[in-house]
Amino acid sequence: MKYKNGKKFDIKAITLGGVFAAIYFILTILSVYFLPILSIIGLLVMPIFAAYYSSVFNFKYVIVFNLATLLLCFLGGIGDPFFALLYILPTLIVGDALGILNKTKIKFFTTLFLQSVVYSITNYLALYFGEIFYETKIIGFLISDPIIYENFALSILFILSGAEAIFSSIFTMENLKVLKITKDKEKQMPLYGYIACIIFYFLMILFYFCKLNNLFFLMIIFIIILAIPPFIEINKKIKHPTIIWTTYIIIFTLLNFLLCYLTLYYLIAILMALPLIIYCIVKIIFYIYNIRRKGE
């Protein structure tokens, strides 16, 4: 996107930045002094403003907007000095991340996935340090069962963060269409998607042997998401998909019964994902082969 130069554009950037910073300031005042629950709602909604701003204006204005917003919110919530750090800063980070991704050639679904990861990290840090500084125990309150907490807390947080990312990203992108800023959707899975899938698979195995259950199940979620495009692609290529998939399900169901009998539950996910990893490796090999063939 080409940015305009001149006084008129400067005024537009400063004015819109001031309006958005004022919205953050009002949220801070209400959250710190009147309705603390608004801080959680803010984590869901407020990134939209930062995403819109960072998508439209250049890096210089984005930095000034972030610093001004943080300073304003810190002064507004002086009665709670950690609020700006724990609740305002994360919303600025995820919003800026989406804005930066909007300016790159990275396409729609990859943007959503990366935005979900950024949301997860910032949400986790906000909730974790919130428990340290405020002793709120928000994560423990949301997930009271210790077994679920020890095994699925990160996966649940990623799913919730993904929902936030989808809501924020789609809402922002729809509004950016007015400015002719659009994102193309992937027609097929890009090469880095196959590479990421393989990396997540081996990380899943590593976390399994290290008994890091939360990270193990998080890798499973990542692989399931990345498996959707290859599944659609394979389904289009095979002649008798119903027969093939039925056979696959029967074989792995029997195998799963055997693993359950041997109480090796975690190996189910590793074996279920193995055909996908083989397919990813084959796709990467074909990609390298085609590049070398074109170079000859």
C-alpha atoms as a printed R data frame, in Angstrom:
    type eleno elety resid chain resno       x       y       z
1   ATOM     1    CA   MET     A     1   0.000   0.000   0.000
2   ATOM     2    CA   LYS     A     2   1.349   3.429  -0.905
3   ATOM     3    CA   TYR     A     3   1.171   5.979   1.861
4   ATOM     4    CA   LYS     A     4   0.352   9.587   1.171
5   ATOM     5    CA   ASN     A     5   2.691  12.347   2.233
6   ATOM     6    CA   GLY     A     6   1.817  15.744   3.541
7   ATOM     7    CA   LYS     A     7   0.061  17.594   6.303
8   ATOM     8    CA   LYS     A     8  -3.420  16.284   5.557
9   ATOM     9    CA   PHE     A     9  -2.371  12.668   6.062
10  ATOM    10    CA   ASP     A    10  -0.484  13.564   9.267
11  ATOM    11    CA   ILE     A    11  -3.613  15.124  10.724
12  ATOM    12    CA   LYS     A    12  -5.671  12.051   9.819
13  ATOM    13    CA   ALA     A    13  -3.168   9.723  11.501
14  ATOM    14    CA   ILE     A    14  -2.923  11.843  14.630
15  ATOM    15    CA   THR     A    15  -6.685  12.364  14.864
16  ATOM    16    CA   LEU     A    16  -7.574   8.696  14.492
17  ATOM    17    CA   GLY     A    17  -4.779   7.715  16.862
18  ATOM    18    CA   GLY     A    18  -6.108  10.177  19.417
19  ATOM    19    CA   VAL     A    19  -9.651   8.790  19.112
20  ATOM    20    CA   PHE     A    20  -8.460   5.181  19.533
21  ATOM    21    CA   ALA     A    21  -6.177   6.126  22.445
22  ATOM    22    CA   ALA     A    22  -9.153   7.843  24.104
23  ATOM    23    CA   ILE     A    23 -11.173   4.626  23.763
24  ATOM    24    CA   TYR     A    24  -8.364   2.693  25.465
25  ATOM    25    CA   PHE     A    25  -8.214   5.397  28.167
26  ATOM    26    CA   ILE     A    26 -11.962   5.160  28.851
27  ATOM    27    CA   LEU     A    27 -11.704   1.360  29.099
28  ATOM    28    CA   THR     A    28  -8.855   1.752  31.597
29  ATOM    29    CA   ILE     A    29 -10.804   4.176  33.797
30  ATOM    30    CA   LEU     A    30 -13.899   1.958  33.804
31  ATOM    31    CA   SER     A    31 -11.926  -1.249  34.424
32  ATOM    32    CA   VAL     A    32  -9.693   0.060  37.185
33  ATOM    33    CA   TYR     A    33 -12.228   2.080  39.161
34  ATOM    34    CA   PHE     A    34 -15.707   0.756  38.308
35  ATOM    35    CA   LEU     A    35 -16.055  -2.554  36.376
36  ATOM    36    CA   PRO     A    36 -12.984  -4.834  36.581
37  ATOM    37    CA   ILE     A    37 -14.685  -7.444  34.326
38  ATOM    38    CA   LEU     A    38 -14.229  -5.005  31.419
39  ATOM    39    CA   SER     A    39 -10.511  -5.835  31.402
40  ATOM    40    CA   ILE     A    40 -11.325  -9.358  30.204
41  ATOM    41    CA   ILE     A    41 -13.799  -8.060  27.617
42  ATOM    42    CA   GLY     A    42 -11.139  -5.602  26.483
43  ATOM    43    CA   LEU     A    43  -8.787  -8.467  25.648
44  ATOM    44    CA   LEU     A    44 -11.418  -9.639  23.174
45  ATOM    45    CA   VAL     A    45 -12.433  -6.359  21.557
46  ATOM    46    CA   MET     A    46  -9.669  -3.780  21.886
47  ATOM    47    CA   PRO     A    47  -7.142  -5.357  19.446
48  ATOM    48    CA   ILE     A    48  -9.494  -4.358  16.620
49  ATOM    49    CA   PHE     A    49  -8.550  -0.692  17.008
50  ATOM    50    CA   ALA     A    50  -4.796  -1.328  17.031
51  ATOM    51    CA   ALA     A    51  -5.138  -3.715  14.071
52  ATOM    52    CA   TYR     A    52  -7.039  -1.159  12.047
53  ATOM    53    CA   TYR     A    53  -4.545   1.604  12.869
54  ATOM    54    CA   SER     A    54  -1.429  -0.453  12.108
55  ATOM    55    CA   SER     A    55  -2.984  -1.683   8.837
56  ATOM    56    CA   VAL     A    56  -3.620   1.844   7.570
57  ATOM    57    CA   PHE     A    57  -0.673   3.884   8.803
58  ATOM    58    CA   ASN     A    58   3.074   3.390   8.603
59  ATOM    59    CA   PHE     A    59   5.445   2.177  11.291
60  ATOM    60    CA   LYS     A    60   6.306   5.623  12.671
61  ATOM    61    CA   TYR     A    61   2.690   6.444  13.478
62  ATOM    62    CA   VAL     A    62   2.066   2.988  14.935
63  ATOM    63    CA   ILE     A    63   4.973   3.349  17.398
64  ATOM    64    CA   VAL     A    64   3.778   6.810  18.480
65  ATOM    65    CA   PHE     A    65   0.206   5.524  18.854
66  ATOM    66    CA   ASN     A    66   1.314   2.568  21.008
67  ATOM    67    CA   LEU     A    67   3.523   4.681  23.291
68  ATOM    68    CA   ALA     A    68   0.898   7.395  23.664
69  ATOM    69    CA   THR     A    69  -1.829   4.851  24.428
70  ATOM    70    CA   LEU     A    70   0.283   3.047  27.022
71  ATOM    71    CA   LEU     A    71   1.273   6.306  28.713
72  ATOM    72    CA   LEU     A    72  -2.303   7.585  28.735
73  ATOM    73    CA   CYS     A    73  -3.647   4.299  30.149
74  ATOM    74    CA   PHE     A    74  -0.889   4.153  32.764
75  ATOM    75    CA   LEU     A    75  -1.766   7.662  33.971
76  ATOM    76    CA   GLY     A    76  -5.502   6.918  33.830
77  ATOM    77    CA   GLY     A    77  -5.102   3.714  35.824
78  ATOM    78    CA   ILE     A    78  -2.438   5.013  38.210
79  ATOM    79    CA   GLY     A    79  -4.363   3.369  41.023
80  ATOM    80    CA   ASP     A    80  -3.503   0.039  39.373
81  ATOM    81    CA   PRO     A    81  -0.016   0.431  37.838
82  ATOM    82    CA   PHE     A    82   0.061  -3.086  36.362
83  ATOM    83    CA   PHE     A    83  -3.173  -2.724  34.396
84  ATOM    84    CA   ALA     A    84  -1.640  -1.047  31.334
85  ATOM    85    CA   LEU     A    85   1.106  -3.669  31.205
86  ATOM    86    CA   LEU     A    86  -1.145  -6.703  31.633
87  ATOM    87    CA   TYR     A    87  -4.277  -5.755  29.709
88  ATOM    88    CA   ILE     A    88  -3.563  -2.810  27.392
89  ATOM    89    CA   LEU     A    89  -0.149  -3.855  26.070
90  ATOM    90    CA   PRO     A    90  -1.332  -7.342  24.937
91  ATOM    91    CA   THR     A    91  -4.202  -5.841  22.940
92  ATOM    92    CA   LEU     A    92  -1.780  -3.460  21.236
93  ATOM    93    CA   ILE     A    93   0.628  -6.291  20.419
94  ATOM    94    CA   VAL     A    94  -1.964  -8.566  18.821
95  ATOM    95    CA   GLY     A    95  -3.518  -5.640  16.968
96  ATOM    96    CA   ASP     A    96  -0.144  -4.531  15.620
97  ATOM    97    CA   ALA     A    97   0.647  -8.116  14.613
98  ATOM    98    CA   LEU     A    98  -2.516  -8.322  12.531
99  ATOM    99    CA   GLY     A    99  -1.818  -4.943  10.955
100 ATOM   100    CA   ILE     A   100   1.713  -6.004  10.011
101 ATOM   101    CA   LEU     A   101   0.438  -9.291   8.590
102 ATOM   102    CA   ASN     A   102  -2.123  -7.354   6.532
103 ATOM   103    CA   LYS     A   103   0.726  -5.449   4.888
104 ATOM   104    CA   THR     A   104   2.619  -8.591   3.904
105 ATOM   105    CA   LYS     A   105   1.953 -11.136   1.160
106 ATOM   106    CA   ILE     A   106   0.927 -13.720   3.748
107 ATOM   107    CA   LYS     A   107  -2.538 -14.928   2.822
108 ATOM   108    CA   PHE     A   108  -5.812 -15.105   4.708
109 ATOM   109    CA   PHE     A   109  -5.833 -18.466   6.539
110 ATOM   110    CA   THR     A   110  -2.127 -18.294   7.400
111 ATOM   111    CA   THR     A   111  -2.780 -14.843   8.872
112 ATOM   112    CA   LEU     A   112  -5.587 -16.257  11.022
113 ATOM   113    CA   PHE     A   113  -3.373 -19.078  12.285
114 ATOM   114    CA   LEU     A   114  -0.446 -16.780  13.138
115 ATOM   115    CA   GLN     A   115  -2.821 -14.308  14.750
116 ATOM   116    CA   SER     A   116  -4.257 -17.116  16.882
117 ATOM   117    CA   VAL     A   117  -0.754 -18.011  18.083
118 ATOM   118    CA   VAL     A   118  -0.025 -14.357  18.973
119 ATOM   119    CA   TYR     A   119  -3.375 -14.106  20.778
120 ATOM   120    CA   SER     A   120  -2.609 -17.293  22.734
121 ATOM   121    CA   ILE     A   121   0.800 -16.076  23.879
122 ATOM   122    CA   THR     A   122  -0.405 -12.632  24.951
123 ATOM   123    CA   ASN     A   123  -3.541 -14.024  26.622
124 ATOM   124    CA   TYR     A   124  -1.530 -16.602  28.526
125 ATOM   125    CA   LEU     A   125   1.003 -14.011  29.715
126 ATOM   126    CA   ALA     A   126  -1.775 -11.603  30.719
127 ATOM   127    CA   LEU     A   127  -3.640 -14.293  32.658
128 ATOM   128    CA   TYR     A   128  -0.481 -15.737  34.207
129 ATOM   129    CA   PHE     A   129   0.937 -12.431  35.434
130 ATOM   130    CA   GLY     A   130  -2.574 -11.366  36.405
131 ATOM   131    CA   GLU     A   131  -2.629 -14.287  38.806
132 ATOM   132    CA   ILE     A   132   0.772 -13.246  40.197
133 ATOM   133    CA   PHE     A   133  -0.013  -9.557  40.689
134 ATOM   134    CA   TYR     A   134  -3.719  -9.778  41.524
135 ATOM   135    CA   GLU     A   135  -4.081 -13.370  42.799
136 ATOM   136    CA   THR     A   136  -7.214 -13.682  40.675
137 ATOM   137    CA   LYS     A   137  -6.649 -17.321  39.641
138 ATOM   138    CA   ILE     A   138  -8.562 -16.715  36.413
139 ATOM   139    CA   ILE     A   139  -7.153 -19.782  34.653
140 ATOM   140    CA   GLY     A   140  -7.925 -21.980  37.641
141 ATOM   141    CA   PHE     A   141 -11.423 -20.508  37.850
142 ATOM   142    CA   LEU     A   142 -12.122 -21.191  34.158
143 ATOM   143    CA   ILE     A   143 -10.640 -24.694  34.329
144 ATOM   144    CA   SER     A   144 -11.388 -26.054  37.780
145 ATOM   145    CA   ASP     A   145 -10.734 -29.738  37.007
146 ATOM   146    CA   PRO     A   146  -7.023 -30.423  37.781
147 ATOM   147    CA   ILE     A   147  -6.767 -33.168  35.146
148 ATOM   148    CA   ILE     A   148  -8.105 -30.887  32.408
149 ATOM   149    CA   TYR     A   149  -5.915 -28.054  33.686
150 ATOM   150    CA   GLU     A   150  -2.749 -30.178  33.583
151 ATOM   151    CA   ASN     A   151  -3.434 -31.642  30.135
152 ATOM   152    CA   PHE     A   152  -5.622 -29.299  28.101
153 ATOM   153    CA   ALA     A   153  -5.229 -25.760  29.522
154 ATOM   154    CA   LEU     A   154  -3.041 -24.528  26.646
155 ATOM   155    CA   SER     A   155  -5.231 -26.217  24.024
156 ATOM   156    CA   ILE     A   156  -8.385 -24.634  25.441
157 ATOM   157    CA   LEU     A   157  -6.655 -21.258  25.627
158 ATOM   158    CA   PHE     A   158  -5.529 -21.593  21.993
159 ATOM   159    CA   ILE     A   159  -9.055 -22.482  20.836
160 ATOM   160    CA   LEU     A   160 -10.506 -19.486  22.677
161 ATOM   161    CA   SER     A   161  -7.716 -17.286  21.336
162 ATOM   162    CA   GLY     A   162  -8.393 -18.605  17.845
163 ATOM   163    CA   ALA     A   163 -12.012 -17.546  18.179
164 ATOM   164    CA   GLU     A   164 -10.799 -14.093  19.252
165 ATOM   165    CA   ALA     A   165  -8.391 -13.940  16.319
166 ATOM   166    CA   ILE     A   166 -11.060 -14.929  13.803
167 ATOM   167    CA   PHE     A   167 -13.509 -12.361  15.163
168 ATOM   168    CA   SER     A   168 -10.924  -9.579  15.315
169 ATOM   169    CA   SER     A   169  -9.285 -10.396  11.971
170 ATOM   170    CA   ILE     A   170 -12.481 -10.770   9.950
171 ATOM   171    CA   PHE     A   171 -14.033  -7.651  11.464
172 ATOM   172    CA   THR     A   172 -10.882  -5.625  10.759
173 ATOM   173    CA   MET     A   173 -10.406  -6.981   7.237
174 ATOM   174    CA   GLU     A   174 -14.010  -6.241   6.335
175 ATOM   175    CA   ASN     A   175 -13.543  -2.620   7.372
176 ATOM   176    CA   LEU     A   176 -10.228  -2.397   5.525
177 ATOM   177    CA   LYS     A   177 -11.911  -3.317   2.238
178 ATOM   178    CA   VAL     A   178 -13.098   0.297   2.089
179 ATOM   179    CA   LEU     A   179  -9.421   1.271   1.842
180 ATOM   180    CA   LYS     A   180  -8.839  -1.453  -0.795
181 ATOM   181    CA   ILE     A   181  -6.699  -3.512   1.609
182 ATOM   182    CA   THR     A   182  -7.637  -7.138   1.045
183 ATOM   183    CA   LYS     A   183  -6.230 -10.602   1.716
184 ATOM   184    CA   ASP     A   184  -6.267 -13.371  -0.870
185 ATOM   185    CA   LYS     A   185  -7.254 -16.831   0.334
186 ATOM   186    CA   GLU     A   186  -4.941 -19.770  -0.173
187 ATOM   187    CA   LYS     A   187  -5.952 -22.017  -3.068
188 ATOM   188    CA   GLN     A   188  -3.773 -24.777  -1.656
189 ATOM   189    CA   MET     A   189  -1.530 -25.301   1.323
190 ATOM   190    CA   PRO     A   190   1.760 -23.355   0.936
191 ATOM   191    CA   LEU     A   191   5.116 -25.074   1.308
192 ATOM   192    CA   TYR     A   192   5.757 -23.623   4.763
193 ATOM   193    CA   GLY     A   193   2.495 -25.228   5.901
194 ATOM   194    CA   TYR     A   194   3.833 -28.712   5.132
195 ATOM   195    CA   ILE     A   195   7.146 -27.878   6.824
196 ATOM   196    CA   ALA     A   196   5.333 -26.537   9.896
197 ATOM   197    CA   CYS     A   197   3.211 -29.684  10.072
198 ATOM   198    CA   ILE     A   198   6.327 -31.888  10.162
199 ATOM   199    CA   ILE     A   199   7.947 -29.671  12.811
200 ATOM   200    CA   PHE     A   200   4.822 -29.795  14.993
201 ATOM   201    CA   TYR     A   201   4.701 -33.602  14.609
202 ATOM   202    CA   PHE     A   202   8.239 -34.093  15.889
203 ATOM   203    CA   LEU     A   203   7.622 -31.570  18.666
204 ATOM   204    CA   MET     A   204   4.555 -33.610  19.609
205 ATOM   205    CA   ILE     A   205   6.709 -36.732  19.896
206 ATOM   206    CA   LEU     A   206   9.304 -34.813  21.918
207 ATOM   207    CA   PHE     A   207   6.697 -33.461  24.326
208 ATOM   208    CA   TYR     A   208   5.233 -36.966  24.648
209 ATOM   209    CA   PHE     A   209   8.523 -38.435  25.865
210 ATOM   210    CA   CYS     A   210   9.174 -35.371  28.058
211 ATOM   211    CA   LYS     A   211   5.686 -35.835  29.549
212 ATOM   212    CA   LEU     A   212   4.732 -32.233  28.795
213 ATOM   213    CA   ASN     A   213   1.071 -33.051  28.285
214 ATOM   214    CA   ASN     A   214  -0.166 -29.496  27.801
215 ATOM   215    CA   LEU     A   215   2.278 -28.864  24.969
216 ATOM   216    CA   PHE     A   216   1.659 -32.345  23.567
217 ATOM   217    CA   PHE     A   217  -2.065 -31.717  23.131
218 ATOM   218    CA   LEU     A   218  -1.406 -28.199  21.837
219 ATOM   219    CA   MET     A   219   0.712 -29.693  19.026
220 ATOM   220    CA   ILE     A   220  -2.188 -32.030  18.239
221 ATOM   221    CA   ILE     A   221  -4.466 -28.996  17.800
222 ATOM   222    CA   PHE     A   222  -1.899 -27.378  15.496
223 ATOM   223    CA   ILE     A   223  -1.617 -30.535  13.385
224 ATOM   224    CA   ILE     A   224  -5.405 -30.932  13.123
225 ATOM   225    CA   ILE     A   225  -5.701 -27.368  11.820
226 ATOM   226    CA   LEU     A   226  -2.881 -27.847   9.305
227 ATOM   227    CA   ALA     A   227  -4.348 -31.199   8.236
228 ATOM   228    CA   ILE     A   228  -7.525 -29.620   6.826
229 ATOM   229    CA   PRO     A   229  -6.047 -28.376   3.480
230 ATOM   230    CA   PRO     A   230  -4.200 -31.665   2.706
231 ATOM   231    CA   PHE     A   231  -7.355 -33.617   3.593
232 ATOM   232    CA   ILE     A   232  -9.396 -31.590   1.105
233 ATOM   233    CA   GLU     A   233  -6.649 -31.927  -1.508
234 ATOM   234    CA   ILE     A   234  -6.380 -35.703  -1.090
235 ATOM   235    CA   ASN     A   235 -10.150 -36.088  -1.107
236 ATOM   236    CA   LYS     A   236 -10.299 -34.387  -4.520
237 ATOM   237    CA   LYS     A   237  -7.548 -36.521  -6.041
238 ATOM   238    CA   ILE     A   238  -8.593 -40.044  -5.047
239 ATOM   239    CA   LYS     A   239 -11.232 -41.790  -7.183
240 ATOM   240    CA   HIS     A   240 -13.130 -43.604  -4.455
241 ATOM   241    CA   PRO     A   241 -12.781 -41.435  -1.328
242 ATOM   242    CA   THR     A   242 -15.530 -43.214   0.622
243 ATOM   243    CA   ILE     A   243 -13.850 -46.612   0.316
244 ATOM   244    CA   ILE     A   244 -10.390 -45.224   1.091
245 ATOM   245    CA   TRP     A   245 -11.451 -43.252   4.150
246 ATOM   246    CA   THR     A   246 -13.643 -46.070   5.466
247 ATOM   247    CA   THR     A   247 -10.711 -48.483   5.228
248 ATOM   248    CA   TYR     A   248  -8.461 -45.955   6.945
249 ATOM   249    CA   ILE     A   249 -10.946 -45.447   9.792
250 ATOM   250    CA   ILE     A   250 -11.447 -49.201  10.313
251 ATOM   251    CA   ILE     A   251  -7.708 -49.931  10.432
252 ATOM   252    CA   PHE     A   252  -6.946 -47.136  12.861
253 ATOM   253    CA   THR     A   253  -9.985 -47.897  15.011
254 ATOM   254    CA   LEU     A   254  -8.734 -51.446  15.499
255 ATOM   255    CA   LEU     A   255  -5.248 -50.128  16.182
256 ATOM   256    CA   ASN     A   256  -6.642 -47.657  18.687
257 ATOM   257    CA   PHE     A   257  -8.450 -50.448  20.555
258 ATOM   258    CA   LEU     A   258  -5.141 -52.273  20.805
259 ATOM   259    CA   LEU     A   259  -3.354 -49.173  22.115
260 ATOM   260    CA   CYS     A   260  -6.144 -48.530  24.607
261 ATOM   261    CA   TYR     A   261  -5.889 -52.142  25.784
262 ATOM   262    CA   LEU     A   262  -2.151 -51.592  26.304
263 ATOM   263    CA   THR     A   263  -2.928 -48.206  27.982
264 ATOM   264    CA   LEU     A   264  -0.792 -46.378  25.404
265 ATOM   265    CA   TYR     A   265  -3.365 -43.664  24.781
266 ATOM   266    CA   TYR     A   266  -0.953 -40.954  23.761
267 ATOM   267    CA   LEU     A   267   0.449 -43.021  20.894
268 ATOM   268    CA   ILE     A   268  -2.943 -42.856  19.184
269 ATOM   269    CA   ALA     A   269  -2.396 -39.262  18.104
270 ATOM   270    CA   ILE     A   270   1.149 -39.964  16.937
271 ATOM   271    CA   LEU     A   271   0.046 -42.869  14.737
272 ATOM   272    CA   MET     A   272  -3.062 -41.090  13.465
273 ATOM   273    CA   ALA     A   273  -0.940 -38.183  12.230
274 ATOM   274    CA   LEU     A   274   1.725 -40.381  10.634
275 ATOM   275    CA   PRO     A   275   0.015 -40.660   7.172
276 ATOM   276    CA   LEU     A   276  -0.320 -36.880   7.088
277 ATOM   277    CA   ILE     A   277   3.389 -36.447   7.830
278 ATOM   278    CA   ILE     A   278   4.300 -38.897   5.083
279 ATOM   279    CA   TYR     A   279   2.106 -36.931   2.680
280 ATOM   280    CA   CYS     A   280   3.785 -33.663   3.749
281 ATOM   281    CA   ILE     A   281   7.251 -35.141   3.179
282 ATOM   282    CA   VAL     A   282   6.218 -36.345  -0.285
283 ATOM   283    CA   LYS     A   283   4.851 -32.879  -1.161
284 ATOM   284    CA   ILE     A   284   8.121 -31.234  -0.072
285 ATOM   285    CA   ILE     A   285  10.165 -33.722  -2.136
286 ATOM   286    CA   PHE     A   286   8.020 -33.037  -5.211
287 ATOM   287    CA   TYR     A   287   8.399 -29.304  -4.653
288 ATOM   288    CA   ILE     A   288  12.210 -29.567  -4.517
289 ATOM   289    CA   TYR     A   289  12.222 -31.875  -7.559
290 ATOM   290    CA   ASN     A   290  10.128 -29.438  -9.615
291 ATOM   291    CA   ILE     A   291  12.423 -26.529  -8.716
292 ATOM   292    CA   ARG     A   292  15.506 -28.469  -9.829
293 ATOM   293    CA   ARG     A   293  13.765 -29.598 -12.981
294 ATOM   294    CA   LYS     A   294  12.905 -26.002 -13.899
295 ATOM   295    CA   GLY     A   295  16.526 -24.982 -13.263
296 ATOM   296    CA   GLU     A   296  17.915 -27.529 -15.731
